[in-house]
Amino acid sequence: MRVEGETAGLKSRDRKVLERLGQRRLPPAALLTREFARQLAGISRAIRRQVGALVDRRGTVVWVGVGDAHRIELPDLKRQRVAGRRLRGLRFVHTHLADEPLTRDDLADLVLLRLDLMAALTVRDDGLPGVVHAAHLRPPGRPHQEGSEAETPWALLPPVPPGQLDLDCTELLADLERSFARFAPDRPGRRYSGRAILVGVGEKALPLGDVMDELAELARDAGLEVVDSLVQRRARLDPRTLVGRGKLEALVIRALDRGADLILFACDLSPSQARNISQATDLKVLDRTQLILDIFARRATSREGKLQVELAQLRYRLPRLVQRDTSLSRLGGGIGGRGPGETRLEVDRRRVRERIARLQRDLAQVAVKRDVRRKRREVRGLPVVSLVGYTNAGKSTLLNRLTRSEVAAGDRMFETLDPANRRLRVPVEREVLLADTVGFIHDLPEDLIEAFRGTLEEISAASLLLQVVDASSPRLDSRAAAVEGLLAELGFAEIPRIVLLNKVDRLGEAARAALPRRLAGVETWHVSGVTGEGLEELVGEIARLIPAKPAGVPRGFPAPARPEWNLPLR
């Protein structure tokens, strides 16, 4: 076996001793034997460096490494993904030249690498073994050790000399595996476990409370269980890991202690940051944009919506493709084809670009059909009134109430992605087309804006905008400002607007009186899509503001037999 680590300056005799250590085989149930401990301590004292060995569950020494006087570097075990079991199947035994217990680095390696056991053997001045300090992962839900104030995902075993070790590793590990399996049973084919820890990182002056609350709401709507959240304020964000190396280790330890299988960041990660964080842990790592894209992919039902979501996902993933396997990394060969050829990564990127180009062509064809429908509406003289607003503000509920429709509506974010158009009769025997649009959100991902630009540009054909605001939301002002900013960015700020404070049925009299009378210089209307409060007056205001039907244009529908404004339309 080849000895790895700080081997420079070792004598050939010491190298042979280390190689013999790598050929040893321990009893599967034993952490280490007296003889193995004596050899480990003796060689460590002779070379004045830490020496360690990785041992599998059969007792075979699979790796021997040499460090310096204070620490030892383990090999990159994160490439070997842990499937099914919660533990890696390897225990690490190494020496400490000073009489010290397990260090923070030792415990961090235990948690981050999911080792079976971490053991440190102290070495006496005479080269004989001292005591063994050991620790193992503590399954979530088990009580912490007595006298321990900090919540830690590990359990420390009492230090004892090697000859007094009374530890059956086989029985202990079997019990731990059963405990982990009961807490988080493995379900084949699942995308992720559904337990997430949220992370918000920002400058000291930025408020993160609202951002974290909205991220938690998005996570719940995506089917995730939020088990914990962490907020870090930094004067300068770390360009490699966003949170810094030490904070990242603490974050992963905290996530594993809570039983989380997913780390969700409130801000977008750069490709290099996502790669560096993923290399530090086996947990799934997502950012806010990936979560929103996942929600869009679940909710899209029409062909156009699915094309738009897939396009946004591919645009987001393209710069984040990385080479994960060096086998068969070059393709080519044959007459005229010799040489390096294309790497697997280049092939993947080329295929993604080809798919993006195909999706753009398909969406261009959809846009042509949309233009035809728009021209038909213009010929019929149907004015368009668009419902716009923050996601989950109640736009679809208002559409259903005003037009007696049955568009899908629910109390969750991005419930409706596909635009819906319904006819609404207004007084004086006139009709308008009421259009529902995709909901907005703070910092809507740029890839989504580009993919849904064709759908959003339908708003440009509107004669009037109904900006729907959730009156029951504690973040009413900020959400209304986010919608106004996006409308201005898309070039729709000049279209006349009516601001609707929806869901007033959820408010008491005092809360209603405190609602703003104007938002962005526009007078607000108090309405409820559930009870119908204020909608009859709203329809009258729509009739007053929309342009009159051009002369000579045939009427699309006969006049109703009764004067009600909300008759069902055929």
N, C-alpha and C positions, 0 to 999 in steps of 0.2 A: 504494500500500500504506500502511495506517495504521501509524504508528510507535507502539510501546507502551512502557510503563515510566515512568521518571522524566523526563518531558518538560516539567515545569513550569519556566518561565524560559528556555526555548530561544528563540532568535531565529528569525524566519521563514526567514532564509538557511540556518541550521543544519537546520531542519526539511526544507527542500527537498533538502539534501545527503543526509540520512538517507533520504528518500523515493526519491532516485535510487539509493541503495544497494539498496533493496528491489526495484528494477527490473532489477538486474544478473543476468546468467546466466554461471555459471562452467563451464569444461570439466568433464564428469562425472568424469574421472579425477584432476582437480587438487583438492588440499585448498583452496588459494587461489592467486590469481595476484598478480604484483607490483603491478599497478594496483589491484586490489581491496584488497591489504594497505596500499598507500599512502593510499587514500581512507579506509579504516577507521581507520588511525593518525592521519591528519590531523584528521578530525572529532572523534575521541576526545580529542586534545590540545586542540582548540579549546574544547570544552565542559567539559573536565576531568572527564569521566565515562567509565565503561566502556560500550562499544558492542558489540553482538553480533548475529550473524545465523545463522539456521537455514537450512541448504542441503540439499535433497533429493538423491537419487542421480542425477537428471538435470542437476544443476547449477543449479536454480532456487532463488533466495532466497525462502523462503516466510514468513519472519518477521524483522523487525528490531526490536531492543529497546534501551532505554537504561537504565543502572543508575546507581549512585552511583560514588564514587571507588574503592570497594573490592570491590563485587560487583554482579552483575546477576541479576535474577529471570527464570527461564524461564517460558513459558506452561504451563498445565496440560495436559501431554501424556498423563497417565495415563488420561484419558477415552478416548483412542484405544488400544484394546486391541491388543496385538501378537499376531497369529494366525499360526501356521506358523513364520515366521522368528524367530530369536532376537534380531535387531536391529531397531531402529525404522525405519531407512531415512532418518535425518536426522543430519547432522553439525553441530556448533555451533562457530563461530569467533567469538571475542570478544577484547577488548583488555585489557591490564594496564598501568595507568599507571606502576606501579613495576616495576623489573626483578626480577620474581619468577616462579617456575615455576607450574605448575598447583596450585591450592590444594586443600584438603580438600573444600571445597564443590564445586569443579569435578569432582573425581573421584567424589564422591558422586552428583552429577547424571548423570555418565556411566553409572554402574552402575544407579542407581534408574530412570532413564528409558530404559536400553538404547540409548543413542545409538551411531551408527556410529563417530564420532570426536569427541573433545573437543580443541580447539586454543585456545591463548592466545597472542596476538601482543603482545609487549612494545612500548611506545611510548617512543622516545627524547625527550630534552628539546627537540630541534629539530623534533619532530612527525613524524619519519620512523620507519618500522617497524624494530624491532630484530630479535629472533629469535622463532621459532615453537616453543612447547612443545606437544606433542601426545601423546595416549594413546588406546588402544582397549581394548576388553574382551578378556581372555585366556580362550580356551575352557578349560573344566575338563579337567584331565589334562595340559595342556601345562606344561613346566618353567617355574619362575620365573626372573626375570632374575638374572644373575650378580651377586653382591654384595648381593642383596636378602634381608634376614633375614625380613622380614614376608611372610606369604602374602597376596597381593593379587589381586583378580580383574581387574586391569588391567595393561597393558604400556605402559611409557613409551617414547616415541621420542626419539632424541637431538635436542636443540635446534639448529636451523640457521636462517640468515636466509631470508626468503621466496624470494629469488632462487636459493637452492641446494637448494630442496625437490626431492627425487627420490623422490616417493611416488606410486605408482599406486593411487589409492583403489579403483578398480573391481576390480583384481586382488586387493588386500588384503582387501576386504570379501567377495569371492567365496570366498576361502580360509577366512575366518572362518566364513562361513555353512556351508561344507562341514564344518568341524571341529565346530561346534555340532550340526549334523544327525547326525553320527556318534556324538556323545556322548549325545544325547537325541533320537532320531528321533521325529517327530510321528506319533501313531497316531490316526486319526479316531475320534471317538465315545468316547474314554476320559474318565473322570471326573477323574482327575488322574494325574500321571506315575508316582507310586509312590515318589518320593524326597523324604524329609521331614527337616527339621531341627526338633528338639524344644527347647522353651523352657520353663524353670521359673522362676517369679518368686515370691518370698515374703519375709516379714519375716526379719530376721537370726536370730531365735531358732528359726525353724521348720526341722525337718529335711526336706530335699528329695530326699535320695538314694533313699529307697524310692519316693517319688512318681514320680521320673524313670524308675526301673527298671520300675515298673508301666506307665507310659505307653509306654515302648519295647516292652513285651510286647504291649500293646493295638495299637500301630501295626503290629507284625509280624503279628499275627493278622488285621489288616484288610488285609494285602497290601501294606503300605508298607515301603520300604527306608529305614532310619534312617541318614542319612549324617553327622549331627553332632548335638550337643546343647549347650545353653547354659543355665547357671544364674546367675541374678542375685538378689542379696539386697539389699533396700532397706529403709530405716527407714520409708518411706511409699510406697505404690504410687501411680504416676502415674494420676490419674483419667481422662486423655485417651487415653494409649497404653499404660498399664500399666508399660512399661519406660522411658519417657522418650524424647524426640525423638532425642537423640544416640545412645542405645543402640539405638533402632529402626533408624536408618540403618545403624549398624554390623552389626546383625542381618541386615538385608536384603542388605548387601554380602557378609556371610559365607555366607548361604544361596545366593546366586548363584555365589559362588566354589566352593562344594561341588556345584554342579549341582542344587540342590534346587528343586523346583517347588511346595513346600508348607511352610508354617510351622505347627507344631502346638504350641499352648500347653497346659501341664499344668493350668492353672486355667481357670475359666469366664470368658469375656469378656462385659462388658456390651454392650448394643446400640451405644452410642456408641463404646466402645473398639474393637469389631470394625469399625465403619464407619471410624474414624480410621486404624486400621492398614491396612485394605484400600485406603484412598486413598493411602497412602504407597508402595504396591508393587503390581505386577501379579501377584505370587505369590498362590496360594490360601492363605487363612488359616482355620484351624480351631481350635476349642478341644476340651477333653476330652469335654464332653457331646456335641458334634457327632460325634466319633469313635465314642463308645459307641452313639449312635443309629444311625449308619451300620452298625455291626456287628450291631445288633439287626435292622435292616431286611434284612440279608443272610441272617440265620439263621432268621428267622421263617418257618414253613411252614404252620401252621394258619390258618384264617380269623380266629380270635380273636386270635392272635399278630400277624397283619398289621394288624388293626384297632387293636390297642393301640400298636404301633410308630408307625403313621401318626398316631394321636392325639398321641403324645408329640412327634413331629417338628413337627406343626403348632403345638402349644402353644409349643414352643421358638422357632419361626420367626416367630410372629405379631408380637412386639414388635421384631423385627429387620428387618421389611420397610421398605425405604426407596425413595424416589422416585429412579429412575435416569435417566428420560427426561422432558424437559419438553414434548415434542411431544404434542399431543392430550391434554394434562394435565387438561382439563375436559370432561366429558361432559354433554350436556343439549341444550336447544334445542326448537323447536316451540312450539305454543300451550300456554301454561301451564307451559312448561319452560324459559323463558329465565332467564338468570342464571348464576351460577358453576357450578352443578351439582356433581357429585362429581369429585374428582381420581382419577387412575389409582390412586394409593396407597390411597385410601379404598375404591375398588372391590375392589382386591386383598384388603384387610383384611376387607371384608364377606364376600367369598367364602370366605376362610379360616375366619371365624367360623361361617358356614353349614355348612361341611364338618365343623368340630369338633362342632357340634350334631348333625349326622347320625351321626357316628361314636359319639357318646355314646349316642344312641338305639339304634344297632345293638349296642353293648356291653351296654346294659341288657337287651336281648332275650337276649343270650348268657348274662347273669347269671341270668335266669329259668330257662333250661334247666339251668344249673349247679346251681341250687337244687333243681330236680326230681331231678337225679341224686343230690344229696347226701341228700335225703329217702329215696330208694330204698335207698341204702346203710344209712341209719339203720334202716329197716324190716327189712332183712336182718340187721342186727346186726353189720356188718363194721366193726371198729375201724380207724381210719386212723392210719398211721405215716408222717410226712412227713420226707423227706430235705432238710435245709437246710444251707447252708454257702456259703463263698466260691466264686466262679466258678473252675472248673478244679481243684476239690478232689477230684474223682473220684466225684461223686454218681451219675451215670448208669452208670458202671462198676460200682459197688456194686449198683445196681438190677438190672443185667443178671446179675450173678453170683448174687444172692440168688434171683431169680425165673426164671432161665433165659430171659431176654428178649433182644431185639435192638434196644434203643433206641439211637439215634445217640449215640456217645460218641467224643471225641477229645481230644488233648492241646493244647487251645487254649481261650482264654477265651470264655465265653458260647456254647459249642458247642450247648447245649440250651436253648431258650427255652420251648417248648411243654410244659406239664406232662404227665407220663405217670403213669398209675395201673396197677399190676400186683398181682395177688393173691399173697400169700406164705403158705404153710402153716407153722405153728409147732407145736411138740409139743402133745400132749394133743388131737389132732384138731381143732385150731382154725385159723382163717384170719384174716388181716388184709389190709388194702389198703395197699400200699406206694406212696407218692406222691412223685414227683420234682418239684422246683420250680426256678424260675429262680435262677441263681447271684447272690450278692450281691457288692458291691464297695465299697471305700472311697468315701464321699461319692456314693452312688448318686444320679444326677440326679433332682431333685424331679419333673420332668415324667414320668420313667419310673415313679417310685413311684405317681404319681396314675394313670397309664394302666394299670399292672399291679396296681392295688390290688385289683381283683376277684379276680385270680388269686392274689395273695398272701394274701388273706383266706381262701382255701381252707385255709391252715395252721391257722386257728382251729378247724376241725373235727377236727384231729388229737388223738388221745389221747396220742401220744408223738412227740417230735421226735428225729431222729437228726442231730445237728450234726456234719457231716463237715469235718475240718480236714486240710489237706495237711501231713503230718508232715515231708516233705522240703523244705518251703519255709523259707528263712532268715527270713521274716517271719511265722512261725507265730503268735506272740502277738498282733501287731497285726491280723492278718486275723481271728483268732478274736474279738478285741475288737470289730472292725467288724461282724461278724455278730451278736454279742450286742447291740450298740447298736441295730441295725436291728430286731431282734426286739422289743426293749423299746419302740422307737418305734411299732411296729405293734400293740403290746399283747399279745404272745405270750410274754412273759417268764415267766409263771406255768405254762406247759405243761411237764410233766416232760420231761427231756432225757437223752439219752445222747451223750456227746462221743466221736467216733471219730477217732483219729489214723490217717488212711489213708496208703497208699503207703509203709508201713514196709519193704516189700521193697526199696526204693531205699536203705535206710540200713544202715550197718555196725553191729556190736555196740556200739561205743562211742557212736555217735550215738543208738542206741535207748535205751541206758541214761540218756542225758541228756534224754530227752523228759519233759515235765512229767507228773506223775501226776494233777494236777487242773487244770482250767481253769474259772475263774469259780465255784469251789466244787463242781464236778462231776467225779467220777472219770472218767478217760480210758481208752478201750479201744484196743488196738493191732490194726489190721486191715489187710488188703490186698485191694482189689477185683480185682487181677490174679491173685494166687496163691490167694485164698480163705482166707488165714491169719486166724484168730480169728473167722470168720463163724459157725461152728457154735455157739460159746459166745455170740455176740451174739444169735442167734435164740432161744436159751434165755432170755437176759435180757429180750428183747422179750416172750416169753410170760409171764414173771413180772410185768412191769410193766403190761401192757395190761389193761383191765378185762375181767371175764368176760362171755361172751355172755349177754344177757338170756334168762330162761326163756321157752319157748314160741316162740322165733324159729326158723324152719326153717333147717337147715344149707344153705349155698350149694353145697358140693361134697362128694362122697363121700370117705370116709377113704381114704388111700393104701394100696396093697397092701403097701408096705414102709415101714419107719419113717423113711426118710431125710427130713431137713427141707427139702432143696433139690430135691425132685422137680419136674419140669416140670408146670405146671398146665394143664388143658384149658379 
